[in-house]
Amino acid sequence: MKDFTRRSVTGVVYVFLMLAGAAIHPLVFAIVFGSLLFLTQLEFYQLVENAGSSPRKNTGLTLGVLFFVICFGMVNSILPTQSYLIFIPALLFIFLFEAFSEKTGILQNSAITFTGFIYVAIPFSLLNFIVFPGYPNYPDFNSEVLIGVLFIVWTYDSMAYMAGSKFGKHKIRKKISPNKSWEGFFGGAIFALLMGVLNSVIFKQQSVINWLVIAVIVVVFGTLGDLFESIIKRRLNVKDSGTILPGHGGLLDRFDSLLFAIPVIYVWLSLSGNI
């Protein structure tokens, strides 16, 4: 009962924080999601450090937060539209730091530092363009899509867990994630699609077709993100990515689906002319 209460309280606080960060004000969005970026990327680096690797943690975290801040500045018309280009030479400095370091494993350390940036910082930073869908012509804050995506992700995760617990017999990849079943996948997918239809009623910015496409992206790429994080944890021989969320593990455990789904959603919305 104590564990259930702890999980419930943590879950409520987590949901409230995410919705508050998405809905209240652009500055609140920047503070909440910028902080989550930093903590999640830090958790990734600490995870691989505990396994014996030596990423350029401070460099990777600085670049990650800086990239988010630059994207936020761009969508708010504070910085020029091509400010992100400074990261082309900036990322090269990671290799230079390693080259002049006395540590061994130059390529491995550089690759892990890059992985933390690409895996965590880029998806979080792309959220800036999703909550400012009119950029660069109409820099108005509108978090409907982000909130709708969160609704779909939470619905899919919850219903996939329930369906898998009740009916799960056929495992997707037992060696990677023994609790993931095809019954859970399809059960969660049905409710994710229903949530997509409901989103089209709640949020008028996107059509029902777009919401259904977003739901499919969440189901497919969210599941791949979950499996990817499971592979990392299994190879590093850890159960949870961290302990920052009592009863729920780490932030990577919570964001694994979003980290894979957000970039694809952004690409879809851009190519379809919806942002």
FENJO-V656424 format. One line per field, one symbol per residue. ss: DSSP state (H for helix, E for strand, C for the rest). phi: phi as a letter, one per 20 degrees, with the letter a starting at -180 (. if undefined). psi: psi as a letter, one per 20 degrees, with the letter a starting at -180 (. if undefined). Layout:
# FENJO-V656424
ss: ???
phi: ???
psi: ???
This chain:
# FENJO-V656424
ss: CHHHHHHHHHHHHHHHHHHHHHHCCHHHHHHHHHHHHHHHHHHHHHHHHHCCCCCCHHHHHHHHHHHHHHHHHHHCCCCCCCHHHHHHHHHHHHHHHHHCCCCCCHHHHHHHHHHHHHHHHHHHHHHHHHHCCCCCCCCCCCCHHHHHHHHHHHHHHHHHHHHHHHHCCCECCCCCCCCCEHHHHHHHHHHHHHHHHHHHHHCCCCCHHHHHHHHHHHHHHHHHHHHHHHHHHHHHCCCCCCCCECCCECHHHHHHHHHHHHHHHHHHHHHCCCC
phi: .ffffffffffffffffffffedfagffgfffffffggffffffffffffeoecffgffffffffffffffffffemedffdffffffffffffffgffeeefemgffffffffgffffdffgfffggffecfefefcfdfbdgffffffgffffffffffffffecfcdffbffebfeecfffgfffffffffffffffefdefdfffffffffffffffffffffffffgfffemcecfacfdgncndfffedgfffefggffffffffemeb
psi: hghggggggggggggggghghhhgqhhggggghgghgghghghghhghgijirmqmghgggghghhgggggghgijkhqqhkhiiiighghhhghgghhjqiqrlgggggghggghgghgggghhhhghhimhjpignmppojgggggggggghgggghggghhhgiohoqgnhhgniipqhggghghgghgghhgghhhggpihqrhghhhgggggggghgghhghghhgghghilqgqiajhnpiicrhhhhjhghhhhghhgggghghiki.
